[in-house]
Amino acid sequence: MKKLLLVFSLPFVVLGFAGCEASNSKPTTPATSAPSSAETAQKSDESTASNAALPDASTTVAAPSEEKVKQPEPSYITVQHCLIGFKGSVPGKPISRTKEEAKELATKLLEELKAGANFEDIIRKNTDDSPPGIYKMANFGVSPNAREQVFARGEMVPAFGNTGFPLQVGEYGLAEFDSKKSPYGWHIVKRVE
Protein backbone atom coordinates (compact mmCIF):
# COMPACT_ATOMS: atom_id res chain seq x y z
CA MET A 1 0.00 0.00 0.00
CA LYS A 2 2.88 2.35 0.77
CA LYS A 3 4.31 1.99 -2.77
CA LEU A 4 0.93 2.80 -4.25
CA LEU A 5 0.64 5.89 -2.11
CA LEU A 6 4.13 7.04 -3.13
CA VAL A 7 3.49 6.71 -6.85
CA PHE A 8 0.23 8.61 -6.63
CA SER A 9 1.81 11.31 -4.48
CA LEU A 10 4.21 12.29 -7.27
CA PRO A 11 1.73 14.71 -8.92
CA PHE A 12 1.32 16.48 -5.59
CA VAL A 13 5.08 17.09 -5.41
CA VAL A 14 5.07 18.58 -8.90
CA LEU A 15 2.07 20.76 -8.10
CA GLY A 16 3.72 21.88 -4.87
CA PHE A 17 6.86 23.00 -6.74
CA ALA A 18 4.77 24.75 -9.37
CA GLY A 19 2.94 26.59 -6.61
CA CYS A 20 6.26 27.74 -5.06
CA GLU A 21 7.45 29.08 -8.37
CA ALA A 22 4.21 30.94 -8.95
CA SER A 23 4.36 32.60 -5.51
CA ASN A 24 7.84 33.98 -6.23
CA SER A 25 6.83 35.65 -9.48
CA LYS A 26 4.64 38.70 -10.03
CA PRO A 27 1.01 37.89 -10.72
CA THR A 28 -0.21 38.68 -14.21
CA THR A 29 -3.62 39.80 -13.00
CA PRO A 30 -4.23 42.04 -10.02
CA ALA A 31 -5.75 40.53 -6.89
CA THR A 32 -9.23 41.86 -6.35
CA SER A 33 -9.74 40.74 -2.77
CA ALA A 34 -8.03 38.83 -0.01
CA PRO A 35 -9.03 35.17 0.36
CA SER A 36 -11.82 34.45 2.82
CA SER A 37 -11.09 32.51 6.01
CA ALA A 38 -12.95 29.49 4.55
CA GLU A 39 -10.68 29.55 1.46
CA THR A 40 -7.60 29.85 3.68
CA ALA A 41 -8.74 26.86 5.79
CA GLN A 42 -9.42 24.80 2.65
CA LYS A 43 -5.94 25.57 1.24
CA SER A 44 -4.38 24.67 4.59
CA ASP A 45 -6.22 21.31 4.61
CA GLU A 46 -5.11 20.58 1.01
CA SER A 47 -1.53 21.47 1.86
CA THR A 48 -1.54 19.18 4.90
CA ALA A 49 -3.03 16.32 2.87
CA SER A 50 -0.47 16.66 0.08
CA ASN A 51 2.42 16.97 2.54
CA ALA A 52 1.25 13.83 4.36
CA ALA A 53 1.51 11.93 1.08
CA LEU A 54 5.04 13.15 0.35
CA PRO A 55 7.82 10.56 0.77
CA ASP A 56 10.52 11.19 3.32
CA ALA A 57 14.03 12.01 2.11
CA SER A 58 15.21 8.40 2.47
CA THR A 59 12.56 7.04 0.08
CA THR A 60 13.14 6.84 -3.67
CA VAL A 61 10.09 7.32 -5.85
CA ALA A 62 10.26 5.65 -9.26
CA ALA A 63 8.34 7.03 -12.17
CA PRO A 64 5.58 4.63 -13.30
CA SER A 65 7.44 3.84 -16.54
CA GLU A 66 10.51 2.75 -14.57
CA GLU A 67 8.68 0.24 -12.35
CA LYS A 68 9.47 -2.80 -14.53
CA VAL A 69 13.07 -2.71 -15.66
CA LYS A 70 13.83 -4.94 -18.64
CA GLN A 71 16.29 -7.61 -17.58
CA PRO A 72 19.18 -8.49 -19.90
CA GLU A 73 18.60 -11.66 -21.89
CA PRO A 74 20.68 -14.73 -21.01
CA SER A 75 23.48 -16.00 -23.24
CA TYR A 76 22.01 -19.50 -23.48
CA ILE A 77 18.57 -20.97 -22.90
CA THR A 78 16.88 -24.33 -23.19
CA VAL A 79 13.26 -24.27 -24.25
CA GLN A 80 10.58 -26.81 -24.93
CA HIS A 81 7.78 -26.07 -27.33
CA CYS A 82 4.52 -27.28 -28.75
CA LEU A 83 3.90 -26.28 -32.36
CA ILE A 84 0.29 -25.74 -33.35
CA GLY A 85 0.22 -25.60 -37.13
CA PHE A 86 -2.57 -25.39 -39.67
CA LYS A 87 -3.23 -26.86 -43.09
CA GLY A 88 -0.18 -26.24 -45.29
CA SER A 89 1.95 -24.51 -42.63
CA VAL A 90 4.28 -27.43 -41.79
CA PRO A 91 5.86 -29.18 -44.79
CA GLY A 92 5.23 -32.91 -44.81
CA LYS A 93 2.61 -32.80 -42.04
CA PRO A 94 -1.00 -33.66 -42.91
CA ILE A 95 -2.66 -31.02 -40.70
CA SER A 96 -6.36 -30.43 -41.30
CA ARG A 97 -7.13 -27.54 -38.89
CA THR A 98 -7.66 -24.02 -40.21
CA LYS A 99 -5.53 -21.04 -39.21
CA GLU A 100 -8.34 -19.79 -36.95
CA GLU A 101 -8.68 -23.21 -35.29
CA ALA A 102 -4.91 -23.34 -34.72
CA LYS A 103 -4.91 -19.93 -33.05
CA GLU A 104 -7.86 -20.88 -30.86
CA LEU A 105 -6.22 -24.19 -29.86
CA ALA A 106 -2.86 -22.56 -29.05
CA THR A 107 -4.53 -19.91 -26.88
CA LYS A 108 -6.64 -22.55 -25.08
CA LEU A 109 -3.62 -24.79 -24.44
CA LEU A 110 -1.55 -21.88 -23.10
CA GLU A 111 -4.35 -21.04 -20.64
CA GLU A 112 -4.46 -24.71 -19.54
CA LEU A 113 -0.69 -24.68 -18.97
CA LYS A 114 -0.84 -21.52 -16.91
CA ALA A 115 -3.56 -23.21 -14.84
CA GLY A 116 -1.25 -26.17 -14.14
CA ALA A 117 -1.72 -28.66 -17.01
CA ASN A 118 1.15 -31.04 -17.78
CA PHE A 119 3.24 -29.73 -20.70
CA GLU A 120 4.52 -33.18 -21.67
CA ASP A 121 0.93 -34.40 -22.13
CA ILE A 122 -0.05 -31.34 -24.14
CA ILE A 123 2.98 -31.76 -26.41
CA ARG A 124 2.38 -35.46 -26.90
CA LYS A 125 -1.28 -34.91 -27.87
CA ASN A 126 -1.00 -31.66 -29.87
CA THR A 127 2.40 -30.80 -31.32
CA ASP A 128 2.99 -30.66 -35.06
CA ASP A 129 6.73 -30.95 -34.44
CA SER A 130 8.66 -33.94 -33.09
CA PRO A 131 8.22 -34.48 -29.33
CA PRO A 132 9.69 -33.62 -26.89
CA GLY A 133 10.48 -30.37 -28.76
CA ILE A 134 13.46 -29.33 -26.63
CA TYR A 135 16.03 -26.95 -28.10
CA LYS A 136 19.10 -25.20 -26.74
CA MET A 137 19.85 -21.77 -28.17
CA ALA A 138 22.73 -19.32 -28.01
CA ASN A 139 21.72 -15.66 -28.02
CA PHE A 140 22.89 -13.16 -30.62
CA GLY A 141 26.65 -12.61 -30.35
CA VAL A 142 27.21 -15.86 -28.43
CA SER A 143 28.83 -18.87 -30.08
CA PRO A 144 26.58 -21.88 -30.63
CA ASN A 145 27.96 -25.36 -30.04
CA ALA A 146 27.02 -27.92 -32.71
CA ARG A 147 28.59 -30.74 -30.72
CA GLU A 148 26.17 -30.08 -27.84
CA GLN A 149 23.31 -29.27 -30.24
CA VAL A 150 23.12 -25.60 -29.23
CA PHE A 151 21.60 -23.64 -32.10
CA ALA A 152 22.32 -20.01 -32.87
CA ARG A 153 19.26 -17.85 -32.23
CA GLY A 154 19.47 -16.58 -35.79
CA GLU A 155 19.14 -20.14 -37.15
CA MET A 156 15.75 -20.57 -35.51
CA VAL A 157 12.37 -19.10 -36.44
CA PRO A 158 12.65 -15.48 -35.18
CA ALA A 159 9.47 -15.52 -33.08
CA PHE A 160 10.70 -18.67 -31.30
CA GLY A 161 13.79 -16.94 -29.87
CA ASN A 162 11.97 -13.64 -29.40
CA THR A 163 9.51 -15.45 -27.16
CA GLY A 164 11.97 -17.78 -25.39
CA PHE A 165 14.83 -15.47 -24.38
CA PRO A 166 12.78 -12.99 -22.30
CA LEU A 167 11.10 -15.81 -20.32
CA GLN A 168 12.20 -16.78 -16.82
CA VAL A 169 12.81 -20.49 -16.14
CA GLY A 170 9.43 -22.22 -15.85
CA GLU A 171 7.47 -19.50 -17.66
CA TYR A 172 5.39 -20.01 -20.80
CA GLY A 173 5.02 -17.73 -23.78
CA LEU A 174 3.28 -17.81 -27.12
CA ALA A 175 4.97 -17.07 -30.44
CA GLU A 176 2.04 -16.16 -32.64
CA PHE A 177 1.85 -17.08 -36.30
CA ASP A 178 3.52 -14.57 -38.59
CA SER A 179 4.34 -15.39 -42.21
CA LYS A 180 7.94 -14.16 -41.73
CA LYS A 181 8.71 -14.52 -38.02
CA SER A 182 6.72 -17.69 -37.23
CA PRO A 183 5.61 -19.28 -40.52
CA TYR A 184 4.87 -22.77 -39.17
CA GLY A 185 2.07 -21.71 -36.84
CA TRP A 186 1.83 -20.93 -33.13
CA HIS A 187 4.63 -22.02 -30.79
CA ILE A 188 3.82 -22.48 -27.12
CA VAL A 189 7.24 -22.05 -25.52
CA LYS A 190 8.41 -22.96 -22.02
CA ARG A 191 11.84 -21.97 -20.77
CA VAL A 192 13.39 -25.04 -19.17
CA GLU A 193 16.90 -23.69 -18.39
C-alpha positions, 0 to 999 in steps of 0.5 A: 500500500505504501508503494501505491501511495508514493506513486500517486503522491508524485503529482502532488510534489510537482504541483507543490513546486509549481505553486512555489514558483508561482508565488515567487513571481509577479502575478499577471492579473491584479488581486481583487480581494483577499481570500476568505477565512474558509478559502484559507482553511481549505488551502491549509487542509489541502496542503496538509493532505499533500504533505502527508503523502510526500515521501521522506528524504530516504525514500526513492520514488520511481516514475511509473514507466521505470517500475518494470526494468527490462532484464538483460537476456541470457546468453544460453537458454533451453526451451521446450515447445509445442507447435500448433500448425494449420493446413499447409503450414508445416511441410510434410505434415497432414494437418487439417485444422484451419488457421483460426482453429490453430490460433484458438487451440494454441490460446486454449492450451496456453491457458491450460498450462498456466492453470497447471496442465502437464506440458509433456501431455499437451505436447504429446497430444497436440504438437505438429513438431517432433516431441519432446520439442526441446532446443538449446539456443545461443543468443545473438553474439554468443557462439553456438555449439554444434557438438552439444546441439546448441543452435544459434538464435538466428538459425531458428524461427525469429518468433521462437527466440523472441519469445523464449529469451525474455522468459524466466525459467518455468514461464510459458510464452506464445509465439504467434503465427507470422508469415515471416517470423513464425511461418509454421504456426503458433509455438507455445514455448516454455523456458526449461533452463 
